[in-house]
């Protein structure tokens, strides 16, 4: 039964799913944004945003030719990505900068898929993205959070109804878009990435959160236009 559910869900990747009614779509917006705003819920959901953050570092690092050697996740919701290769600032700078825009970027990607009607594909791509994270974080104590997220997605895809999958995809997209803003506001110039960028460029740590906040707010607004 579970295998049949997975097969059916896999077939839906190339199919078009109906968008949620406006009222239910707005409810998912409240759920997704609320998960990024309500303190207790945010502490539980934050690791998802952190995985997107570290995934952005890894994706950009691979794109510019750096070798991604390790990921670490802590139970407080923080994380780190280690990479090696060319030490030139022009190579390292985009890798360091992109992290705080990661959740927003993945949120835009999810919103674009939803707009196009490939809604279940959002969940499958999310599961696919977690596979390299599982490998890179295999020695981290926080690997249990990555495993938990992967198992939850797998169960949802194998046992959840199509309606449940569609609703979840909407909520995930909204959460990623909102969590990008929340993370920047929480960490600000105290962010480790801001410190590293100052060391590389000499530009004040306070400068970088302004760029991240602008980018994440723009992404949230743009993503909202795709989802409503």
C-alpha positions in Angstrom: 0.0 0.0 0.0 2.8 2.4 0.9 4.8 1.6 -2.2 1.7 2.1 -4.3 1.1 5.5 -2.7 4.7 6.5 -3.4 4.3 5.4 -7.1 1.1 7.3 -7.4 2.6 10.4 -5.9 5.7 10.1 -8.1 3.4 10.0 -11.2 2.0 13.4 -10.1 5.3 15.1 -10.5 4.6 15.6 -14.2 0.9 16.2 -13.7 -1.0 19.4 -13.0 -2.7 19.7 -9.6 -5.5 22.2 -9.0 -4.7 25.2 -6.9 -6.2 25.6 -3.5 -9.4 27.7 -3.1 -8.6 31.3 -2.1 -9.8 30.8 1.4 -7.7 27.7 2.0 -4.7 29.2 0.3 -4.9 32.2 2.7 -5.2 29.8 5.6 -2.0 28.1 4.5 -0.4 31.5 4.3 -1.3 32.1 7.9 0.0 28.6 8.9 3.3 29.0 7.1 4.0 32.6 8.2 2.7 31.8 11.7 5.3 29.0 12.0 8.0 31.6 11.3 6.6 34.1 13.8 5.2 32.2 16.8 8.2 31.7 19.2 7.4 28.1 20.3 6.5 26.9 16.8 9.5 28.7 15.3 11.9 26.8 17.5 10.5 23.5 16.2 10.3 24.6 12.5 13.6 26.6 12.4 15.8 23.6 11.4 13.9 23.5 8.1 15.0 27.0 7.5 18.5 26.2 8.6 18.7 23.3 6.1 17.7 25.7 3.4 20.3 28.2 4.6 23.1 25.6 4.6 21.8 24.1 1.4 22.2 27.4 -0.3 25.9 27.6 0.9 26.5 24.1 -0.5 24.8 24.8 -3.8 26.7 28.0 -4.4 29.9 26.4 -3.3 29.5 23.6 -5.7 28.6 26.0 -8.5 31.9 28.0 -8.1 34.0 24.8 -7.8 34.5 24.5 -4.1 34.3 21.0 -2.5 31.6 20.7 0.2 33.1 18.6 2.9 30.7 18.7 5.8 27.5 20.1 7.2 26.6 20.4 10.9 23.3 21.0 12.6 22.7 21.8 16.2 19.5 21.3 18.2 19.2 25.0 18.8 18.5 25.4 15.1 21.9 26.7 14.0 24.1 25.1 11.4 27.4 25.3 9.5 28.8 24.2 6.1 32.4 23.5 5.5 33.9 23.7 2.0 37.4 23.8 0.5 39.0 24.9 -2.7 40.0 28.2 -4.3 40.5 30.7 -1.5 40.1 33.8 -3.6 37.6 36.3 -2.1 35.6 36.5 -5.4 35.0 32.7 -5.1 34.3 32.6 -1.4 32.2 35.8 -1.2 29.1 34.5 -3.0 29.2 31.2 -1.1 29.2 33.1 2.2 26.7 35.7 1.2 24.0 33.4 -0.2 23.1 31.5 3.0 20.6 34.0 4.4 18.9 34.2 1.1 18.6 30.4 0.8 15.2 30.0 2.5 13.8 32.8 0.3 15.3 31.4 -2.9 13.9 27.9 -2.2 10.6 29.5 -1.2 10.4 31.3 -4.6 11.2 28.0 -6.3 8.4 26.3 -4.5 6.0 29.1 -5.2 6.9 29.0 -9.0 6.1 25.3 -9.1 2.8 25.8 -7.3 1.9 28.6 -9.7 2.6 26.3 -12.6 0.4 23.6 -11.0 3.3 21.1 -10.3 2.4 21.3 -6.6 3.3 17.8 -5.5 6.7 18.2 -7.2 7.6 20.7 -4.4 7.6 17.9 -1.9 9.6 15.5 -4.1 12.2 18.1 -4.9 12.4 18.9 -1.1 13.0 15.2 -0.4 15.6 15.0 -3.2 17.4 18.0 -1.8 17.6 16.4 1.6 19.6 13.4 0.3 23.0 15.2 -0.1 22.3 16.9 3.2 21.9 13.6 4.9 25.3 12.5 3.5 27.1 15.7 4.4 25.6 15.9 7.9 26.1 12.2 8.7 28.6 12.9 11.5 26.6 15.8 13.0 24.5 15.3 16.1 21.8 17.2 14.3 21.5 14.5 11.7 18.4 13.3 13.5 16.6 16.5 12.5 17.5 15.9 8.8 16.4 12.2 9.1 13.1 13.3 10.8 12.4 15.8 8.0 13.1 13.2 5.3 10.9 10.6 7.0 8.1 13.0 7.4 8.2 13.9 3.7 8.5 10.2 2.7 5.5 9.3 4.8 3.5 12.2 3.4 4.3 11.2 -0.2 3.6 7.5 0.4 0.6 7.7 2.7 -0.9 11.2 2.4 -3.8 12.0 0.1 -3.2 14.4 -2.8 -5.1 17.1 -1.0 -2.8 16.7 2.0 0.2 16.9 -0.2 -1.0 20.0 -1.9 -1.9 21.8 1.3 1.5 20.9 2.8 3.3 22.2 -0.3 1.6 25.6 0.1 2.5 25.7 3.8 6.1 24.9 3.1 6.4 27.6 0.5 5.0 30.2 2.7 7.1 29.1 5.6 10.3 29.3 3.6 9.5 32.7 2.3 8.7 34.0 5.8 11.5 32.2 7.6 14.0 34.0 5.3 12.9 37.3 6.8 12.7 35.9 10.4 16.3 34.6 10.3 17.8 37.9 9.1 15.9 39.8 11.8 16.9 37.4 14.5 20.6 37.2 13.7 21.3 40.7 12.2 24.9 41.9 12.3 25.7 39.2 14.9 25.5 36.6 12.1 28.6 34.6 11.6 28.3 35.0 7.9 28.3 38.8 8.4 31.5 38.5 10.4 33.1 36.4 7.7 32.1 38.8 5.0 33.6 41.7 6.9 36.8 39.9 7.2 36.9 39.2 3.5 35.8 42.6 2.3 36.4 45.1 5.1 32.8 46.2 4.8 31.0 46.6 8.1 29.0 43.7 9.5 26.0 45.9 9.7 25.9 46.3 5.9 25.2 42.7 5.0 22.0 42.1 7.0 20.5 45.1 5.2 21.0 43.4 1.9 19.7 40.1 3.2 16.6 41.8 4.7 15.9 43.6 1.4 16.3 40.5 -0.6 14.2 38.3 1.7 11.4 40.9 1.9 11.3 41.3 -1.9 11.2 37.5 -2.2 8.3 37.3 0.3 6.3 39.9 -1.6 7.1 38.3 -5.0 6.3 34.8 -3.7 3.0 36.0 -2.3 2.0 37.3 -5.8 2.7 33.7 -7.1 0.7 32.0 -4.3 -2.4 34.1 -4.1 
